[in-house]
Amino acid sequence: MGVPVHSVCLLTAALLLVTGAGATLFKSDQLYPTFRILGSRQCVPADLDSSSTAPAAPNCAQLVVQESQLPIKFLSKAFSPSMGWFDSETAVNGPNAQDDGPGLFQTIKNHHLTFSTEPTWVADNEKMIDDCQSNVQQGLTLRQTAVYAYTCLKWSLFADCDSQQAEDGELDAEGQQRRADFFYSDCPLSARTLQELLEAITGRTFLDCGLDSPAGYAATIENMRCLLHNFQNGVNMDYDALKSALNSAFTDTNAQEPKALLDEVVTKCESNRKTEDFVKCWAEAGVLNCVYKEANEIAAAHPELCKLSA
């Protein structure tokens, strides 16, 4: 196994604390620099040089607490013009600032991809930024788009680190807990979100299979295997049976979205023969999908008076 070829985020600092329903999958990362987290998990390229970053937005913390209706504790760091992302503070904070999202993402990409020359790292991180751009919520201001971009890139890097570790068969406790938490979260592809549909097509309840309350990673995989029992041949998935049940499920209009989401999971993961591998693939896809949801929520809550400044 070679040196993992992963990026680190542009900024050092934690974003937020979300409590209660819909808690972020990334809460354990809130108080530590991104570089330190990824480095401790062996997820940084050997030639990494991020010395050009200089984040600062010290007035944001109290403003987010006061003005946001979401249960966000703080947003202590944001983007600085000195990083080269904006020509000046006015460009992003001024009254005439335009929502040039595509231009912002291109500038981010140009800056971020200078951190390493490792080819795989560059390709992976370019795709990561492109995917963040593709999933940004419409209607955000330029300031909010910058917050989204930071959050999306930071959390995509954590999810990417989880994936590389899992591919090497060495997923650590942090990654395992995040993937377990996903199934019980309100993320778009989570089992909890799709509970009504899943119980209808499987003929089993979450209570039957221990999915009524959060559990550890190994236990959650077994609980999901229990739920999918009727779509298995031994240890392998019977995708034909699963697809047939999904197609025959609820036909009313309200059911179309959950059916489309579960179909998305099946499409992404049906190359995995074993049920255990299918469930692991589901978690991987779901965590990344949740990155976009949570990053957009944080961005939309970013107060007008919270300036992005050097």
C-alpha positions as a Python dict, from the first residue, in 0.01 Angstrom:
ca = {
    (1, 'M'): (0, 0, 0),
    (2, 'G'): (151, 330, -110),
    (3, 'V'): (117, 674, 37),
    (4, 'P'): (-253, 778, 24),
    (5, 'V'): (-304, 1049, -235),
    (6, 'H'): (-546, 1281, -64),
    (7, 'S'): (-588, 1651, -41),
    (8, 'V'): (-622, 1864, 262),
    (9, 'C'): (-865, 2151, 284),
    (10, 'L'): (-773, 2506, 207),
    (11, 'L'): (-841, 2635, 552),
    (12, 'T'): (-753, 2543, 908),
    (13, 'A'): (-1038, 2560, 1155),
    (14, 'A'): (-1357, 2394, 1245),
    (15, 'L'): (-1691, 2512, 1128),
    (16, 'L'): (-1975, 2435, 1356),
    (17, 'L'): (-2159, 2231, 1608),
    (18, 'V'): (-2502, 2102, 1514),
    (19, 'T'): (-2716, 1946, 1780),
    (20, 'G'): (-3051, 1773, 1791),
    (21, 'A'): (-3235, 1622, 1499),
    (22, 'G'): (-3039, 1604, 1179),
    (23, 'A'): (-2704, 1642, 1353),
    (24, 'T'): (-2413, 1673, 1115),
    (25, 'L'): (-2215, 1363, 1030),
    (26, 'F'): (-1902, 1574, 1070),
    (27, 'K'): (-1949, 1698, 1428),
    (28, 'S'): (-1636, 1521, 1552),
    (29, 'D'): (-1424, 1740, 1324),
    (30, 'Q'): (-1550, 2074, 1447),
    (31, 'L'): (-1263, 2193, 1666),
    (32, 'Y'): (-954, 2077, 1482),
    (33, 'P'): (-768, 2199, 1173),
    (34, 'T'): (-843, 2003, 860),
    (35, 'F'): (-474, 1943, 797),
    (36, 'R'): (-425, 1790, 1139),
    (37, 'I'): (-724, 1561, 1104),
    (38, 'L'): (-628, 1430, 761),
    (39, 'G'): (-262, 1403, 851),
    (40, 'S'): (-338, 1196, 1159),
    (41, 'R'): (-542, 964, 938),
    (42, 'Q'): (-261, 935, 678),
    (43, 'C'): (-468, 1115, 416),
    (44, 'V'): (-231, 1384, 289),
    (45, 'P'): (8, 1371, -8),
    (46, 'A'): (377, 1370, 77),
    (47, 'D'): (448, 1695, -109),
    (48, 'L'): (161, 1895, 38),
    (49, 'D'): (228, 2268, 77),
    (50, 'S'): (-69, 2472, 196),
    (51, 'S'): (131, 2759, 345),
    (52, 'S'): (-50, 3017, 132),
    (53, 'T'): (-377, 2986, 324),
    (54, 'A'): (-478, 3265, 561),
    (55, 'P'): (-836, 3232, 685),
    (56, 'A'): (-1001, 3485, 914),
    (57, 'A'): (-1350, 3607, 989),
    (58, 'P'): (-1344, 3664, 1365),
    (59, 'N'): (-1674, 3852, 1382),
    (60, 'C'): (-1872, 3557, 1246),
    (61, 'A'): (-1898, 3343, 1557),
    (62, 'Q'): (-2134, 3562, 1758),
    (63, 'L'): (-2331, 3669, 1453),
    (64, 'V'): (-2415, 3313, 1354),
    (65, 'V'): (-2537, 3239, 1705),
    (66, 'Q'): (-2752, 3552, 1712),
    (67, 'E'): (-2897, 3549, 1364),
    (68, 'S'): (-2922, 3188, 1254),
    (69, 'Q'): (-3236, 2989, 1322),
    (70, 'L'): (-3043, 2667, 1270),
    (71, 'P'): (-2877, 2512, 1578),
    (72, 'I'): (-2531, 2621, 1473),
    (73, 'K'): (-2289, 2711, 1749),
    (74, 'F'): (-2024, 2894, 1555),
    (75, 'L'): (-1856, 2966, 1225),
    (76, 'S'): (-1517, 3092, 1335),
    (77, 'K'): (-1322, 3097, 1010),
    (78, 'A'): (-1401, 3185, 654),
    (79, 'F'): (-1222, 3299, 342),
    (80, 'S'): (-959, 3569, 316),
    (81, 'P'): (-875, 3786, 13),
    (82, 'S'): (-509, 3718, 90),
    (83, 'M'): (-566, 3360, -24),
    (84, 'G'): (-627, 3483, -374),
    (85, 'W'): (-992, 3377, -382),
    (86, 'F'): (-1122, 3732, -405),
    (87, 'D'): (-957, 4045, -543),
    (88, 'S'): (-1063, 4242, -238),
    (89, 'E'): (-1293, 4236, 59),
    (90, 'T'): (-1543, 4452, -131),
    (91, 'A'): (-1556, 4198, -413),
    (92, 'V'): (-1736, 3952, -188),
    (93, 'N'): (-1883, 4174, 86),
    (94, 'G'): (-1965, 4495, -99),
    (95, 'P'): (-2318, 4602, -191),
    (96, 'N'): (-2249, 4544, -560),
    (97, 'A'): (-2099, 4198, -517),
    (98, 'Q'): (-2233, 3964, -781),
    (99, 'D'): (-2312, 3598, -735),
    (100, 'D'): (-2033, 3474, -959),
    (101, 'G'): (-2042, 3117, -832),
    (102, 'P'): (-1871, 2956, -1136),
    (103, 'G'): (-1591, 3212, -1121),
    (104, 'L'): (-1546, 3150, -750),
    (105, 'F'): (-1517, 2774, -794),
    (106, 'Q'): (-1265, 2815, -1074),
    (107, 'T'): (-1055, 3044, -856),
    (108, 'I'): (-1074, 2794, -571),
    (109, 'K'): (-966, 2517, -806),
    (110, 'N'): (-674, 2718, -942),
    (111, 'H'): (-549, 2787, -592),
    (112, 'H'): (-621, 2452, -430),
    (113, 'L'): (-462, 2237, -698),
    (114, 'T'): (-125, 2406, -643),
    (115, 'F'): (-93, 2236, -304),
    (116, 'S'): (46, 1914, -453),
    (117, 'T'): (178, 1787, -785),
    (118, 'E'): (79, 1423, -727),
    (119, 'P'): (-128, 1338, -1040),
    (120, 'T'): (-395, 1127, -871),
    (121, 'W'): (-436, 1384, -595),
    (122, 'V'): (-482, 1662, -852),
    (123, 'A'): (-740, 1463, -1052),
    (124, 'D'): (-933, 1355, -742),
    (125, 'N'): (-945, 1704, -597),
    (126, 'E'): (-1044, 1865, -925),
    (127, 'K'): (-1341, 1627, -944),
    (128, 'M'): (-1421, 1698, -580),
    (129, 'I'): (-1446, 2072, -643),
    (130, 'D'): (-1649, 2014, -962),
    (131, 'D'): (-1893, 1794, -769),
    (132, 'C'): (-1930, 2059, -500),
    (133, 'Q'): (-2006, 2317, -768),
    (134, 'S'): (-2264, 2089, -931),
    (135, 'N'): (-2452, 2053, -602),
    (136, 'V'): (-2456, 2414, -480),
    (137, 'Q'): (-2801, 2545, -390),
    (138, 'Q'): (-2943, 2805, -625),
    (139, 'G'): (-3005, 3152, -486),
    (140, 'L'): (-2708, 3178, -249),
    (141, 'T'): (-2519, 3506, -236),
    (142, 'L'): (-2151, 3507, -329),
    (143, 'R'): (-2063, 3519, 41),
    (144, 'Q'): (-2287, 3220, 111),
    (145, 'T'): (-2148, 3037, -191),
    (146, 'A'): (-1798, 3083, -49),
    (147, 'V'): (-1911, 2934, 283),
    (148, 'Y'): (-2070, 2645, 95),
    (149, 'A'): (-1754, 2587, -108),
    (150, 'Y'): (-1538, 2577, 206),
    (151, 'T'): (-1772, 2344, 392),
    (152, 'C'): (-1827, 2118, 93),
    (153, 'L'): (-1458, 2087, 14),
    (154, 'K'): (-1360, 2032, 377),
    (155, 'W'): (-1618, 1762, 436),
    (156, 'S'): (-1566, 1601, 95),
    (157, 'L'): (-1204, 1555, 196),
    (158, 'F'): (-1307, 1378, 515),
    (159, 'A'): (-1546, 1153, 322),
    (160, 'D'): (-1274, 1087, 63),
    (161, 'C'): (-1034, 988, 339),
    (162, 'D'): (-1294, 743, 471),
    (163, 'S'): (-1325, 593, 123),
    (164, 'Q'): (-952, 548, 74),
    (165, 'Q'): (-915, 382, 412),
    (166, 'A'): (-1210, 152, 339),
    (167, 'E'): (-1061, 58, 1),
    (168, 'D'): (-741, -40, 179),
    (169, 'G'): (-937, -237, 439),
    (170, 'E'): (-828, -1, 715),
    (171, 'L'): (-1130, 221, 789),
    (172, 'D'): (-1059, 380, 1126),
    (173, 'A'): (-1297, 445, 1415),
    (174, 'E'): (-1383, 795, 1293),
    (175, 'G'): (-1481, 675, 948),
    (176, 'Q'): (-1672, 377, 1085),
    (177, 'Q'): (-1875, 593, 1320),
    (178, 'R'): (-1955, 844, 1046),
    (179, 'R'): (-2082, 569, 817),
    (180, 'A'): (-2284, 408, 1095),
    (181, 'D'): (-2437, 745, 1190),
    (182, 'F'): (-2537, 801, 829),
    (183, 'F'): (-2799, 524, 834),
    (184, 'Y'): (-2977, 687, 1130),
    (185, 'S'): (-2946, 1045, 1001),
    (186, 'D'): (-3181, 1261, 797),
    (187, 'C'): (-2943, 1259, 501),
    (188, 'P'): (-3123, 1215, 166),
    (189, 'L'): (-3010, 855, 107),
    (190, 'S'): (-3020, 732, 467),
    (191, 'A'): (-3222, 433, 582),
    (192, 'R'): (-3405, 658, 826),
    (193, 'T'): (-3512, 894, 549),
    (194, 'L'): (-3631, 600, 338),
    (195, 'Q'): (-3778, 405, 631),
    (196, 'E'): (-4140, 391, 513),
    (197, 'L'): (-4041, 267, 168),
    (198, 'L'): (-3785, 19, 300),
    (199, 'E'): (-4026, -134, 548),
    (200, 'A'): (-4289, -165, 275),
    (201, 'I'): (-4070, -345, 22),
    (202, 'T'): (-3875, -562, 268),
    (203, 'G'): (-4169, -672, 481),
    (204, 'R'): (-3960, -602, 791),
    (205, 'T'): (-3964, -315, 1037),
    (206, 'F'): (-3669, -122, 1169),
    (207, 'L'): (-3761, -247, 1515),
    (208, 'D'): (-3742, -606, 1388),
    (209, 'C'): (-3382, -551, 1275),
    (210, 'G'): (-3246, -323, 1546),
    (211, 'L'): (-3252, -13, 1328),
    (212, 'D'): (-3480, 179, 1563),
    (213, 'S'): (-3181, 330, 1747),
    (214, 'P'): (-2818, 407, 1651),
    (215, 'A'): (-2558, 132, 1676),
    (216, 'G'): (-2192, 83, 1592),
    (217, 'Y'): (-2058, 19, 1244),
    (218, 'A'): (-2044, -362, 1249),
    (219, 'A'): (-2383, -388, 1420),
    (220, 'T'): (-2540, -147, 1172),
    (221, 'I'): (-2416, -352, 877),
    (222, 'E'): (-2570, -664, 1030),
    (223, 'N'): (-2893, -477, 1100),
    (224, 'M'): (-2911, -365, 738),
    (225, 'R'): (-2848, -722, 623),
    (226, 'C'): (-3141, -824, 841),
    (227, 'L'): (-3361, -563, 676),
    (228, 'L'): (-3259, -684, 330),
    (229, 'H'): (-3304, -1052, 416),
    (230, 'N'): (-3566, -1119, 149),
    (231, 'F'): (-3336, -987, -123),
    (232, 'Q'): (-3044, -1220, -59),
    (233, 'N'): (-2918, -1550, -192),
    (234, 'G'): (-2688, -1666, 82),
    (235, 'V'): (-2443, -1381, 139),
    (236, 'N'): (-2513, -1221, -199),
    (237, 'M'): (-2770, -962, -301),
    (238, 'D'): (-3057, -1054, -532),
    (239, 'Y'): (-3082, -727, -718),
    (240, 'D'): (-3354, -849, -952),
    (241, 'A'): (-3579, -918, -654),
    (242, 'L'): (-3496, -581, -499),
    (243, 'K'): (-3565, -390, -820),
    (244, 'S'): (-3891, -577, -875),
    (245, 'A'): (-4009, -493, -524),
    (246, 'L'): (-3907, -132, -568),
    (247, 'N'): (-4092, -100, -898),
    (248, 'S'): (-4405, -253, -747),
    (249, 'A'): (-4401, -36, -435),
    (250, 'F'): (-4613, 272, -371),
    (251, 'T'): (-4742, 426, -691),
    (252, 'D'): (-4872, 757, -556),
    (253, 'T'): (-4695, 1082, -640),
    (254, 'N'): (-4551, 1130, -291),
    (255, 'A'): (-4364, 801, -317),
    (256, 'Q'): (-4173, 890, -631),
    (257, 'E'): (-3895, 1082, -457),
    (258, 'P'): (-3802, 809, -204),
    (259, 'K'): (-3823, 548, -479),
    (260, 'A'): (-3588, 755, -694),
    (261, 'L'): (-3345, 792, -403),
    (262, 'L'): (-3339, 418, -330),
    (263, 'D'): (-3302, 347, -701),
    (264, 'E'): (-3001, 582, -697),
    (265, 'V'): (-2844, 371, -422),
    (266, 'V'): (-2907, 48, -614),
    (267, 'T'): (-2764, 193, -934),
    (268, 'K'): (-2450, 312, -759),
    (269, 'C'): (-2391, -8, -565),
    (270, 'E'): (-2526, -306, -759),
    (271, 'S'): (-2178, -400, -880),
    (272, 'N'): (-2120, -530, -525),
    (273, 'R'): (-2230, -893, -511),
    (274, 'K'): (-2222, -942, -135),
    (275, 'T'): (-2490, -782, 80),
    (276, 'E'): (-2229, -655, 323),
    (277, 'D'): (-2044, -480, 41),
    (278, 'F'): (-2370, -333, -90),
    (279, 'V'): (-2444, -184, 252),
    (280, 'K'): (-2091, -43, 278),
    (281, 'C'): (-2126, 112, -69),
    (282, 'W'): (-2460, 259, 39),
    (283, 'A'): (-2292, 427, 334),
    (284, 'E'): (-2009, 564, 120),
    (285, 'A'): (-2247, 714, -136),
    (286, 'G'): (-2481, 843, 131),
    (287, 'V'): (-2218, 1023, 335),
    (288, 'L'): (-2094, 1212, 30),
    (289, 'N'): (-2450, 1299, -70),
    (290, 'C'): (-2503, 1436, 280),
    (291, 'V'): (-2199, 1661, 245),
    (292, 'Y'): (-2384, 1867, -15),
    (293, 'K'): (-2704, 1887, 190),
    (294, 'E'): (-2531, 2000, 508),
    (295, 'A'): (-2295, 2241, 333),
    (296, 'N'): (-2589, 2413, 165),
    (297, 'E'): (-2771, 2441, 497),
    (298, 'I'): (-2471, 2602, 664),
    (299, 'A'): (-2425, 2843, 374),
    (300, 'A'): (-2789, 2949, 371),
    (301, 'A'): (-2765, 3031, 744),
    (302, 'H'): (-2458, 3253, 699),
    (303, 'P'): (-2557, 3601, 826),
    (304, 'E'): (-2537, 3911, 611),
    (305, 'L'): (-2323, 4094, 868),
    (306, 'C'): (-2064, 3817, 889),
    (307, 'K'): (-1793, 3956, 663),
    (308, 'L'): (-1534, 3748, 485),
    (309, 'S'): (-1223, 3950, 556),
    (310, 'A'): (-847, 3927, 598),
}
